[in-house]
Amino acid sequence: MTERDHWADSLPDTRPIGGNLLKVDGESLFENGAYSPLADILKNGWAVLLFDDMDSIGNEGLERLLKETSPQRKAKATGYFFRSDTLQSLIAYHLLKNALQAALGISGDVEISVPQNGGKPTLKDYPGISFNFSHCRNAVACAIDTVGEIGTDVESLSNYSEDLIPTVLNGNEKRKVLNSTEPGREFIRLWTLKESLTKARGEGLGEIGALPLLLDTSDGASFFTFDAPKYSLSVCRIG
């Protein structure tokens, strides 16, 4: 049995996000002062901004976000059919924009370059800063890394279905979920860890069944997690 097959017995490379996490609530989403702790957090090389106060943003807040969003991002956000998707897209952008200004002194609109081949998006004028967005029904996350590559994924626990187990997990992973006292939590945690790895590598998900095994850390990948009552968040760093 290889290490890749045996990984589910333990997760030695998975640690809590801890002090690298900055939560932003609805009242402080628009306040740059709320992001000032990032200057110290980013001394460690990376940070995750998390917003999970979705119900606090009404129509007035949505209009304010739109007003303060770059034309590029506004076009993307308003192209969605559902209001919730538009809101999540705008919040992700503003988490990034405010974080860059507060922690790194980068002000103004943020332009995001998306490779035509579907690779990982980059900051047009700051290619040395890696970032990644993720959102679900309950939360929006923005991860930033000034040293290496970073990927993040957040998923609602309500997304769990036993029908997904055969297409997402390998044998040991399946047993880990089915033997858990919280199978939904365990499944979502594993899924987000896998997605964060593919996003850090800029590979895209492709077929769900082809998601990588978590102990494939030959490129220096390390993993971090945060669990909330309604969702799980994972981060992968490479470098």
N, C-alpha and C positions, 0 to 999 in steps of 0.2 A: 504494500500500500504506500503510495507516495504521500509527501507532505500535503500536496494539493487535495488529495482525496480525504486526508485525515483531519483537515483543519477544524471541523465542527466540534471536536472534543474540547477546544479552547479557542479563545480569541486573544492571544498575547499581544497583538499589535493594535487592539482597540482600546481607546482610553476616553474618558469623559472630555467634552469640549471645555468645560470649566471656565476659567478666566478669560478665554479667548472669545467668549460669547457676549455680545451686547444686545440686549432686548430693547426695542423701541416701541412705545405705546402710541395710541392715537393722538394724544395731546402733544407729544413731543416729535411726531413724525416730521413736522415742518420747522422744528427748532434746531438750528445748527449746534446750539449749546448742548443738546442731548447727545451729540456724537463726540464731544471733546475727549471722553475716556479712550477713544480709539488710538490717539497718539501714543499712549502708553501700551495699549494692547498690541499694536503693530510693531512694537520693539521686539516682540517674539517672532515677527515675520508674517503673521497671519491673523485674521479675525473673521468672525461670522456675525452679521447683523440679522436679527430675527424680529419679525413683526407678526403678531398673532392676535391683533385687536381689530379684526376685519369689520365687525359690526359698528365700529366707532366712526367709520368714514361714510358720511352721508353724501347727498348730491352736491352740497356746497364744497365739501372736502374734495370730491372727485373733480369738480371744476377747477379748484385751486391747483390740484396736481397737474391737470392738463395745461393750465396756463404757464406753469413753471417747468414744462417738459420740452426737450428739444424737438424740432420738427420731425426728425428721424424716428424718435421713439414714439411721438404722438401718432404718427401714421401707423406704426405697428400696433399700438395699443387700441386705437379706435377701429382697427380692422376686425376686431373680434365681434362676434354676434352677442355674446353674453356680457352683461355689465361686470360680473365677477371676474372674468378673464381680463377685461380692460383694466379694472382696478388692480389686480395682481401685477400686471405688466407695469403699470405706473408706479406702484409702491416699490417694486424691485429696482426700477431706475432711480428713484429718489433715495433709496437706501444707499445705492452706489454713489450717486452724485454728492450727497451730503457727507458721506464717509470720506471721500477723496478730498473734499474741501476742508473738513475738520482735522483730518489726520495728516494729510500730505500737502495742504495748501493749494490744491488744484481746484480752481473755481470756474464757473461757467458751465455751459452745456457739455455733456459727455457724449462723444461720438463713438459708436460701437461698430467695429468691422466684423462682418460675418463671411467667412470663406465660402466661395461658391461650391466647394466640394463637400460642404457640410461639416467641416472641422470646427474647432472650438472658437467662439467669438473672442475678439481681443479689443482693447482700448486703442483706438486709431492713433492717438498721439502719445500713448504711454504703453508701448508693447512690453515693457519690463514688469508691468503689474498684471498679475493673473487674477481673474475674477470669475464668478459663476453664480447664476441665479437658479432658484427652484421655488416652486409654490405648489400648494394644495388647497383644499377647501378651507383649511383652518389657519394657514400660515404662509408667509413669504420669507425666503432666506436669500441673503447675498453674502458670498464668501469672497475675501480678498487675500491675496498672498503677494508679498513683495520679494520673495526669495525664490520660490519654485512655482509649480503648477498646482492648482486647487480645483476640486470639484465638490459639489454639495447636492444633496437630495433630501426633500422633506415630503412625507406621505401621510395622509390621514389613516388612522387605524380602521376606519370604516371601509377602506379599499380592500381589506382582507377577504379572501374567498378561498376555500379549500381547493376549488377548481383550478386556481393558479399555481398551486404547489408543484405539479408535475412539469410545468413549462418554465419555472423560474429556478427551482432548487435541484441540487444533486442528491444522491442517496443519503449521505450523512446529514445534509442540511434538512431534508425532509423529516428524518427521524428527530432532529433537534426541535423542529417546530411541533410535530405531532406529540412529542413527549413533554412539551413545555406546559406549565400551568397557565401561561398566557400565549397561546399559539398565534393569535392575531398580532400581538406586539412583537413576538419573535420573528414572524414572517416579514412584517413591515421593516423591522430593523435590518434584517438580512438583505432585503430588496434595496433599501436605501444605501446600504454599504456598497452593494454591487454597482448601483447606478452612479454613486459618487466616484467610484474608480474609473468607470468608462468616461465620465465627464471630465475628470482630471486629465485623462489621457487624450481627450479630444476625439474619441473614437465614435461617439454616438452609440445608441443602444442596439441598432440592428434588430435581429431576432431576439425576443425576450429569452428564449431558451439558451442563447449563446452568451448570456451574462457571465462575466469572468468569475473564477473562484477567488475567494478573498485572500488566501495566503499566497497568491501570485504577486509577490512583492519584490521581484527581481529588479524593478526600476526604482526601488527605494520608497514605495508607497507606505504610508501610515494612515491609520483610521481613527476617527473620533466620533462620538455619538452624544446625542441629547434627547431625552425622552420627556414628553409632556403628556397630559392626560388624553389628548385627542390625536396626537401625532408623534412621529419619530423623525429626527433629523440626523443625518450622517454627513461627515466631511472626509475627503481623502486628500492628502498632500503628497506630492512627488517632488523630491529635491530638497 
